[in-house]
Structures are given as structure tokens and as C-alpha cells.
Amino acid sequence: MDFQTPIDRSATSSQKWNKYAGQDVLPMWVADMDFASPISIMAALQERVAHGVFGYTDAPDSLVEAVQAYAAQHYGWQIDASWIVWLPGLVQGLNLACRTVGEAGDEVLTATPIYPPFLRAPGLSSRSLLTVPLLQKNNAWEWDFAALEAAITPKTKLLLLCHPHNPVGRVWTTDELTRLIAIARRHDLIICSDDIHCDLLLAEGLKHQPLAALDLSFAAQTITLLAPSKTWNIAGLGCSLAVIPDPALRARFQKQMAGIVPSVNLLAFTAAEAAYRDDGIWHAELIATLRANRDILLAWFAGSERLKITLPEATYLAWIDARALDPVNPLPHFEALGVGLSDGRDFGLPGFVRLNFGCPAVTLKAALKRIESLR
């Protein structure tokens, strides 16, 4: 396992690296890492490719069992096999949830800043988007529960949750999740929870708590989206899953998929099973590397007068307040110095940028050196 030697991705059609092709810009924007996946995943793919026949493929029973065992071990969540709906990507799951819940013209609620597809999915589904800002207190982000509940109308049918949160890096507490459940109960809302970063917890002592497992009596009002893509760096293969305990809700979700959403490809199934069955050694080293990178960032930003960073409890994403550079669009300041970040406006919060620190420390340090003049 080598998390410190940079890997050249420039000739691999990588979206991350293609964006600034031909420019002296370090791409630290989209959320995939510059690390090789575990050897176990590569070996499983090589073995499957060696078979030589690549016909239509169902999700293997062994993959379902791997997901069940992993969820039970790591989250204390007992998932019935019938609850699982396989998807070629998590963003499709967000859009399907919007199409599944309610009718055209109904409302979908979420809190900003938020992963950009949350803001686009309602409109693509003929729904109206409602947003409520998260509150920034003591260098951390919190829910404004009063504002959240006040925003709900009789037409509000769905709450989109990101847990852990992208981009602010919060791992929502049991108390916060319980309060969200209470609000959803009072207003008969479905909660769709994007848990894709749930195996990337950086803060010591935290454990991921799936919303659907927190209160089993509420599970019927949940859609949980999971994927091995972020943790094991296999996003380009395309394998995600929706966990939907309620049969009627699951049937509506599957109806929206019919004739439109493609099946997961066989190599993605292969990689996903290898990921969920991995021995955990690679994952532990990854977390140690990300924690070290986080600490490099925290130390650097502690000496900055103009840039402020939120401590990420999870993810390999740093949410940076750069309003002192430009209250609307500070991104060009970073790009001009050779560092490509994500624009906070896409997340619903101008003046901020998001930095991906899922890279070798030498790459991160090189990026920080480039933007030294912005401190």
C-alpha cells in the first residue's frame, strides 16, 4: 500500500485531471482520490476479466451477502436482501427519489450548502426545490431546525439528507437525526439519505449511524443511498445501491427506473463485492493518510488571516470560507495560482470553495505552497 507516491492520471481520461489539461493547475475539485484501489479489488477484476465472457449479469447473491455482513458489522444495521435496489450511480438514486415521492409540482427540501446534484434533482423531476441554510457556529455547521420546519408546506413531500455531509464534513449526531425524524413524522415526509461518505469518518470515536437503523418504526419512510465508490476509489466503475425497507415505496422507485436506468455492469459488481469483503487493512491506512492530510490543512489554515476552514469530521473534502478574497466567486484566485477547487456557488453558498485532500501529502503540500500568497 502506497499512499504517498503520486500516480500520473493525466492520460487516463480522468474527469478530475482533464478539466485543467494543458494547464499548470493541480486539480483538487471533484470527489475522487488520487490513490490506487486495494489490491484485492484489482485482483478480483483481473480474475473476472480472465474469464473472457461478459454477458448480462445479475447482482450475485454473494455481493448481497457481503453488503449485509458489512452493514451489520460496521453500522449495526440488519438489511433484508429484498430492500436492496442496485443502481449504476448514486446521483441516479437522488433523481429517482425525487421522481418517486409525491407528484409533479410537489416540493423537495434540503439544507445548503449541499452536494450540487441535490439542488438539480428536484427541477429535473418537475418538483420545486426548497432550501434552508445550515448554521455556522464556532467553526462548525449545525441544523437550523426551526427554519427547516418553518419551510415545510403541505406540498413538501421529500427531505434530501447528506450523511455524512458533503461539503461541510459533519457526521450528524443521534440527537440531530432523531430531531429530523421527528420533523419528518409530523409532516409525513420521506427522507432520502445519501450515505456515500459513511466509511470515511476521520474524527476519533465516531461511528456511522444510518437513519433507517436509528428508529426502525420510521424505516418505512426512508431511502438510503450507499456505494463503495468513494471509500475504495472505484467511482468510474459505477455501482451503488438504494436500501428501501417499505415494499410500496420500493416498487414506486423501481417503476421510475423501468426502461431508463441501465443495469450495473458486471465489473462494477465484481469490484463492489471485493470492496465490501476487503480485510480492512487498506482502509485503515487510507483513514490514517486522510487524517494526516487533514492535520496538514488545519495547521496551514490556522496561520491564515483571510481563509478559514471547517474541521471535517468525515470525507476527504475541506470546506473553505474564502469570502475575504471575493464574497461571490473566489475560485479564480486559486486557479490563477495553479490550484483547481470546486466553486461554492454550485453548492448554494457563494464565497466558499471545496478542496479535495484525497491525494498524496506531497501533492497537498505543493498546492498549499502555490496559494501561500492568499493567506
N, C-alpha and C positions, 0 to 999 in steps of 0.2 A: 504494500500500500504506500503510495507516494502522493501526498497532498501538497508537496512543496515545489515540485518541478513543473514549470509551465508547459502546457501541451498546445502545440500550434493547431488552431482550429480554422485558420484563415482560408483554407482550400476545401472546406467540408460543407459548403452551402449553409453554414450556421446562420440563422437569422440574427443572432446576437452580434456576430462578427461581420456579417455582410453589411449591416447598417452603415458602418463607417469605413467600408472597403476603400483602399487607396488613400486614406487619411491617417495621420498620426494621432489617432484617438483610441484610447483604451475603452472598450465597450463594457459598461458596468450597469446596464439598464435592465433588459428582460431577465426574468427569473429562471435561468438555468445556470448550472455551475460549470466551472472550467476544470472539473475533476473527472477522471475516468471512473466508470461504474465498477462495482465489485467484480472480482474475477469470477465469482460464482455465476453472475448474470452473463458475462461474456462466454463462459464455458457452456452454459445451457443453450445459448443462442447458436454457438458453433455446432453443438451436438444436433440441434434441431435442423439446422441448415444442411448438415451432412446427410440427413435422411433423404433429402432431394425431392420430396413430393410436398407441394404447398397448396393443397386443395382447401375447400371451405372447411372451417374448423369451429366447433363449439367450444365454449369455455370448459376446460377439463374439470372433472369432479375434484381432482387433486388440487386445483387452483382455488376452488370454492372452499375446500377444507383448509387450505393454507391461510386464506383470509379469515376464516372463522377462528382458527387457532391463534393467529396473530392478534386479532381484536380481543379475544378472551385474555390472552397473556398480558397485553400492553395497556388495554383500556378497561378490562373487566367487563367487556360487552359481549353478550351472547347473541350472535347474529344467526337467525334462521336462514338456511340456504335459499328459501323461497323469496326472501326480502331483497335479494341482490339482482340488480339490473346492470348489465355490462354496457359501457359506453366507450367510444373512441377518444373521448376527451372530457375534461371536467367542465369546460365552458359550454359544451353542448348540454350538460346537465343543468346549468343555470338557466339556459334558454328554455329547455324543456319544462323546468319547474314553473317558469312564468307562463308558459302556454297551458300547463296542466291545471293550475289553480285559478279558479274564477273564470270570468268571461272577458271578451274584448271590452275595453273601456274601464275595467276594474283597476285597482291601484296596487302597486308593489312598493314596499317600504324598505329602506336600508339607511345605514349611517355612514357619513363621509368623514374623512377621506376613505376611499374604498377601491379595491381592485377594479380597473376600468370596465370589464365586462358586466359587472353588477349594474353599472349605470346605463349600459347599452341594451341589455337583455329585455327590460320591460317594453321599451319602444319597439324593438324588433318583434315583440309578441302582441302588439296592439294593446298594451297596458300603459297606464300612466305611472311615472316614477315619482315617489315621494322620498325626500332625503332629510335627515336630521343630523346636524353636526355632532361628532363626538366632542367632548370637553377636554381641553388640555389643562391639566393641573399638576403642579410640582414635577414638571418634566415627564409626565405620564398622561395617557389618554384614558378617559372614562366615558361611560354612557351617560347621556342626559335623559334619564328615564321619564322625567316629567314631560319633556319636549317630545320624546318618542311617542308616548301615549297620546299626547295632545294632537299629534299629527294624524292619528288614525281616524278615518271616516267610515261610514257604512260600506263604502266601496273598496276599502282596503282588505285584501284577502291573503297577502303573502308577505312575509318578512324574510329578507335575504341576510344571512349572517355569515361572517367570515371568522373562523375559529380554528387555530389562532389567526389573528387579524393581519391582513396584508393591506396597507403598508406599515401600520404603526407597531406591529410586533407584539401586541398584547395576547396573553393567554387568559381568556375570560375565566373568572373565578366561579366557584359553585354558587356563590351568592348572586353574582351578576346573571348567570344562566338561569337560576331559579326565578329571578325577577322578570327576565324575558319570557319565561314560560308562563308566569302569572299574567303578564300583559296579553300574551297570545291567547290564553284561555278566556280572558274577559272579553276579547274581541273576536274570538273564533278565527284566529289566523293560523295558517300553515307556516312553519319555519323551515326554510331550506338552508342548511348549514354546510358551507364549504370548509371541509376539514383537511384540505390537501397538505397543509404545513404541519400536521399534528405530530409528526415524528421528528420534528426539527426544534425541539424545546431546548433552549440554551440556559435559562435560569435554573440554578440548582434547586432541587426539591420539588419542581413542578411535574405534574402528571396530566396528560390529556384526559379530559372528561367529555365524552360525546354527549351532546344534548339529549339524544334519544335514549341514552342509557341512564341519564340522571334521574328521570322520572318516567317510569315505564307506563304510567297511566296517560302520559302525554305523547308517547312514541307514535301513536297513530296520526298525529299532526305534524310529523317530521319527514323531511327528505334529507338524508346525509350524503354528501358527495365526498368520496375518497379516491386516492390514486397513489401509486408508488412513484410517480414521475418526479416529484420534487426531491424527495428524500434520496432516491437511488439514481437520480440524474438520467432518467430514461424518457423524458417528455416527448422526444422525437418519435418514439415508438407508438404512443397513443393507446393507453389502456387505463380506464377509470371505471368507477362503479358508483351507482346510486343505491343506497340502502333505504328501502321504503317498507316499513312494517305493515302498514294498512293495505289490505288487498284492493280495495276500491281505488284508493289514491294511486297505487302502483299500476293498476290496469289503465287508468287515465293517462299516466305518464307514458306507458308503453304504447298506447294508442297514438300519442303525439309523435312517437318515434317511427311509426309504421311507414314504410316506403320512402323514408327520407334519411334517417340516421343509419350509416353503414355499420356492419358488424366490426368488432375488434379483430385485427388481423392476428394470425397465428403466432407470429414472432413476438407481438406485444403480450399475448397470453403467456408465452414461454418466459419472457423477461419478468413479468409481474409475479409469476409463481416463484421464480428464483429469488426475487427480491424479498417476498414475504417469508421465504424459507431460509434466507441468509442467516449465518450464525451470529451476526451482530457485531463482529469484530471490526469490520469496515465501518459500520455505522458509528460505533463508539469513537473511532479515530476521526471520523468526519465531524462529530459534535465537538471533540476536543479542538480540532482545527478551526471550526467556526467560532468557538468561544475565544480562542486566541486572537482571531481576526477582529472579533467584536471589541476585545480589550484594546487592540491597536487603535481602532477607531475612537473609542471613548477617550483614550489618552490624548489623541490628536485634537479632538474637538473640545476637550477641556481647556485647551490653550487658545481657543478661537473666540474672538470678540463678536464676529459677525455671523457665524454659523453655529447652529445649535442642533444637537442630535437627541433623539429619544432612545432610551435604553431598550433594545429589542429583547423581550423575554423569549421569543421564538423567531424562526425564519432566518435566512441569511440576507435580510433586507434591512437597510438603515434608512429611516425617515428623517430628512434633514430640513430644518427651518432655515431657509435662505432669503427670507423677506428683507433682510438688511441689504442684500445685493440688489434685489428687484422684487417689489411686492406682488408682481404679477407673473413674470417669467424669468427666473434667474438662470434657467438652463444654459443659455448662450454663454454665460460667464464661464461655466465649466467646460463646455465644448471648445471654447476658444483656447483653453489651456490644455486640451487633449484628453479630456475625460467625458465620456458619454453616459449620462444618467437618464432616469425617467422623469418626465415632466409632471409636477404635482397637479397641474390643471386637469390632466387626464383622470386623476383620482378624485377630482372635485374640490381641490384645495390649492389655489394659486399661491405662488411664493415658496413652495416646497419642492424638493427633489427626492428621488429614491435611489439609493446606491446599493448595488448587489455586491456583497463581500464574499460570495461563494467562489473564491479563487485562491491561488497560492499567495502566501503572505508577501512575496516579492512583488507580485502584481499590485496588490493593495497598497503597499508602501510606495511603489512607483506612481500610482495615481495620486496619493496624498502629497507626494513631493511636487507633482505638477500643479496642484491647486494651492500650494503654500501661500501664494500672494493673496488668496481670498480670505485668509483667516482674519 
